[in-house]
Amino acid sequence: MIRIGIDTGGTFTDVVAVDEADGRFAAGKVPSTPADPSEGLIAAVRKALTMLDATPDAIAVVSHGTTVATNQLLQGKVERLGFITTAGFEHLLEIARQSVPDGYGNSYFWVKPPRIVPADLVRGVGGRLDASGAEVRPFDEVGAKEAARLLKAADVRSIGVSFLHSYANPEHELAMRAVLEAEFPEAAVSLSCDVLPEYREYERSMTTLVDAAVKPTVSRYVSRIRERLDALTEHRRRIPFYVMKSNGGVLSAEEVVRQPVTTVLSGPAAGALGAALICAHAGFDRILTLDGGGTSTDVAVVLHGEPAVTTEGGVGGYPSKIPMIDVVTVGAGGGSVAWLAPEGTLKVGPRSAGADPGPVCYGRGGTEVTVTDAHLVLGRIPDGLLGGEVPLDTQAAHTGLVTLGDKLGLSEQATAAGILEISAWNQANALRQITVKRGLDVRDFLLTAFGGSGALLACRLVDILGVRGVLVPPNPGNVSAFGLLTVDVRNDYVQTYVRRHDRIDVPRVSGLFQQLRTMAAEALSAEGFAAQQQVFKRSADLRYFGQAYEVRVAVPDGEFGPEAAGQVVAAFHDAHEAMYGYSFRDDERQAVEWVNLRVTGIGPIQRPVIAEVPVRDGGRPEPVSERAVWFDDEPVPTPIYDRRTLMYGDCLSGPAIVQEYGSTVPVHPGFLCTVDRWGNLHLTLDNADRAEEDARS
C-alpha cells in the first residue's frame, strides 16, 4: 500500500509517496492551482501513482497540508459573519487587546486588530454565568430566537457564539446552538465551549470567530477533494484522507471540518516536523528550520526532536489561541518583489509575484523583478527549474534588473546582489525572532534549509547569524510533503483551572486531567486507534501570581498527587528562568498560580524509513558542467554538481553549485559541503581558508 503526503504551496504543490511493501520512495511537484487548490492536489496524487507505477486502489492514505484557511485570513476574505455573545458584552471586539507592532517610537502605538465582524452583526443574548459556572441569570430563549432571526435576515453565512464563562459551564452555549438549529439551520455555527474552553473572553471569542469564518471554505474544499478521491477509485472504496493541523498532528478530514481553525498553520507545521525527523537521524537535536517557498519563508525552533508550540499565534492579524507550532513567517520567498520605496531605497517583499504571472524570468507577463530573477542573473540557479520542466528567460531577468538598477544607479549584478542581501537579512531577522527574543542563543543551533528556495541563501545566513552550519536534506523542495508522512494523529484538550498553588484541590486537578484524557481517548478510538496504541501527554500553564501570561510545562505521567504538583511548580521555575532570565524559586512571598490544564492525545503512525546512501569507492565526485557565478564583485568559474551523483563522505569546496530536481544549493567561497550517510548536505565554514584570509589581512 502507498502512503502519499501532499503540501500545497503558493507556486507548486509538492508530493511525496512511500510504498510500504518495498520501501520505494518518490518525490515530485506539480503547479499549484490557486483558483481551485483541489485540482493541484489530485494532479499530485496522479503524479505519485505514475512515479510508483501504481493504481488508486493501492493508496493507503493521503495526508495533506493546506493553506486554504491561512490564505482566506491573510487576504481578509471573511464572508458574512455574525457574533452572539452575552448581553452587555457586545463591544468585546472593540475593547480587544493593546498591540504595538512597530514599537513606541512611531506616531501611533495603540493598534487594534482588524474587526472580523461588523458592529451591526453582533447580537447580545441575556443570561449570565459566574466564573465557577454557576448560573446567575437564566438563558433568555426569547432573546436568542430574536438574535437568530436578525442574523438570518442579514444574510449571515456563519455565526460564532461566545458567552461569558462558558469554559466553566457550556449549558447556555449549547442552548444557543439548539435555537440556531431550529431558527437558522443553514448557518455554520461555532461554539467557544467546543473551540477553546479557556478563560480570557477576547481571545476565546476571536478564536471561535476565526473558526466560524473559515468553516464554510474548509468544508467546501474538503468536500471537493473527497469527491475527487472517490472518483479516482470509481467509488469502489473510500481513500483515508487526513489534514495537517497547526499543532503538529493530523486528523481525518471529516473531523477537521468541525474545527477548521486547527488548520490555520497547516502547511508550515509539516515542514518543521519533517525537518525534525531528518535532523534527529543525522544526530542533531537543536535546530532551526527554514522553509523557503515562492511566496514566503517559514522558520521554527526544534529542541530534542520537538518543534516549539505556542498558543499565542494568529494569522492575518486575527489572534487564534489554539496550540500551534511556533512558526514565524516572513515575506522573503523566491517570488518576493524588489521595489523602490518613496524615499528611493530598495525594498524586497513582502509582496510576491506568486505563481501567475510570477517572476519576470517565468515569461508569463510578469514585469516586477523578484528574488528568483536576482539568483538567475548571478548564475546561482540554472536556466530551468524542476529539471528543466519550467524554463527560465535569462534575458528577460537581465532586462528587468537593468531597468531597476538604472533607478538606483547600480549595475544589474550589484542590484541583484543587493536584492539577495536584503532577502537574507529578512530571513535572518525572522530567525532571531524565534531565538534571541525567546532567550535562545542562535549560535547553539544548526540551520536546516529546505523548500524550493530555502538553501539559496544558506551560506550568507551562516555569516550573518553565526549558526553552527546548515543541513540541506535530500529532496529539500519536498520536505513539507515528507513531513506529512511522519505525523501522528493528535488532539489537544484544555480546561481552565485558576488557583494559587497553595490552594489547589489536588484530587480535583487529578479528576480534570482524567476527564480530558477520557475525551482524548474517545477521539482516538473514533480514529481507529486501539487503547493500547494511544499515547497521552499532560501539561499545565502556570504563572507567578499577578502576571498576565503563562508558561507551559509538562506534567509527569502517572497518578497526579501532591508530589507531582510540586514537580510541575519546580519545572515552571526552571522554564521561567530559561525564558526570562529570572525566577522566584526561593521567594516564598511570590505565589505560583495554575491557570490551564491540558491533555494531548496521540495516535502514533508508522514513520517512513530514511535510507542510507552508498559510500564512494575511490575517486572524487565529478562536476557535470561549469558556469560563471557571481559571489562577490566578479563572476567566478564554478563547477556544477548533480546531487544524485554525490555519495557518503564526498566533500566539495566552494565555490560550487549542487543542483537537483527541486532545489539548488550554492556553496560560497570559504565554505565546505560534505555528504553524510543519509545524503544530507552539510555546509560549514572552511576554517582553514578563513584563518589564512585573516592572517593575510
HELIX and SHEET records of a PDB file:
HELIX    1   1 PRO A   37  MET A   51  1                                  15    
HELIX    2   2 PRO A   56  ALA A   58  5                                   3    
HELIX    3   3 VAL A   68  LEU A   74  1                                   7    
HELIX    4   4 LEU A   92  ILE A   95  1                                   4    
HELIX    5   5 ALA A  119  LEU A  121  5                                   3    
HELIX    6   6 GLU A  141  ALA A  153  1                                  13    
HELIX    7   7 GLU A  171  GLU A  183  1                                  13    
HELIX    8   8 SER A  192  VAL A  195  1                                   4    
HELIX    9   9 GLU A  201  LEU A  232  1                                  32    
HELIX   10  10 ALA A  253  VAL A  256  1                                   4    
HELIX   11  11 PRO A  260  THR A  263  5                                   4    
HELIX   12  12 SER A  266  ALA A  282  1                                  17    
HELIX   13  13 VAL A  360  TYR A  362  5                                   3    
HELIX   14  14 VAL A  371  VAL A  377  1                                   7    
HELIX   15  15 LEU A  386  GLY A  388  5                                   3    
HELIX   16  16 THR A  394  LEU A  408  1                                  15    
HELIX   17  17 GLU A  412  GLN A  433  1                                  22    
HELIX   18  18 VAL A  436  ARG A  438  5                                   3    
HELIX   19  19 VAL A  442  ASP A  444  5                                   3    
HELIX   20  20 ALA A  458  LEU A  465  1                                   8    
HELIX   21  21 PRO A  476  ASN A  478  5                                   3    
HELIX   22  22 VAL A  479  GLY A  483  1                                   5    
HELIX   23  23 HIS A  501  ARG A  503  5                                   3    
HELIX   24  24 VAL A  506  ALA A  526  1                                  21    
HELIX   25  25 ALA A  531  GLN A  533  5                                   3    
HELIX   26  26 PRO A  562  TYR A  580  1                                  19    
HELIX   27  27 ARG A  643  THR A  645  5                                   3    
HELIX   28  28 ASN A  687  ARG A  696  1                                  10    
SHEET    1   A 6 PHE A  25  PRO A  31  0                                        
SHEET    2   A 6 PHE A  12  ASP A  19 -1                                        
SHEET    3   A 6 ILE A   2  THR A   8 -1                                        
SHEET    4   A 6 ILE A  59  GLY A  65  1                                        
SHEET    5   A 6 PHE A 241  MET A 244  1                                        
SHEET    6   A 6 VAL A 250  SER A 252 -1                                        
SHEET    1   B 4 VAL A 122  VAL A 125  0                                        
SHEET    2   B 4 LEU A  81  THR A  86  1                                        
SHEET    3   B 4 SER A 158  SER A 162  1                                        
SHEET    4   B 4 ALA A 188  LEU A 191  1                                        
SHEET    1   C 2 ARG A 128  LEU A 129  0                                        
SHEET    2   C 2 GLU A 135  ARG A 137 -1                                        
SHEET    1   D 8 GLU A 306  PRO A 307  0                                        
SHEET    2   D 8 THR A 297  LEU A 303 -1                                        
SHEET    3   D 8 ARG A 286  GLY A 292 -1                                        
SHEET    4   D 8 LEU A 446  PHE A 450  1                                        
SHEET    5   D 8 VAL A 470  VAL A 472  1                                        
SHEET    6   D 8 LEU A 681  LEU A 685 -1                                        
SHEET    7   D 8 PHE A 671  VAL A 675 -1                                        
SHEET    8   D 8 CYS A 651  SER A 653 -1                                        
SHEET    1   E 3 GLU A 306  PRO A 307  0                                        
SHEET    2   E 3 THR A 297  LEU A 303 -1                                        
SHEET    3   E 3 VAL A 328  VAL A 330 -1                                        
SHEET    1   F 2 VAL A 309  THR A 310  0                                        
SHEET    2   F 2 MET A 324  ILE A 325 -1                                        
SHEET    1   G 2 GLY A 313  VAL A 315  0                                        
SHEET    2   G 2 TYR A 318  SER A 320 -1                                        
SHEET    1   H 2 SER A 336  LEU A 340  0                                        
SHEET    2   H 2 LEU A 346  SER A 352 -1                                        
SHEET    1   I 2 GLY A 384  LEU A 385  0                                        
SHEET    2   I 2 VAL A 390  PRO A 391 -1                                        
SHEET    1   J 4 VAL A 489  ARG A 500  0                                        
SHEET    2   J 4 VAL A 592  GLY A 603 -1                                        
SHEET    3   J 4 VAL A 535  TYR A 544 -1                                        
SHEET    4   J 4 VAL A 551  VAL A 555 -1                                        
SHEET    1   K 4 SER A 625  TRP A 630  0                                        
SHEET    2   K 4 PRO A 635  ASP A 642 -1                                        
SHEET    3   K 4 ALA A 656  GLN A 659  1                                        
SHEET    4   K 4 THR A 664  VAL A 667 -1                                        
END                                                                             
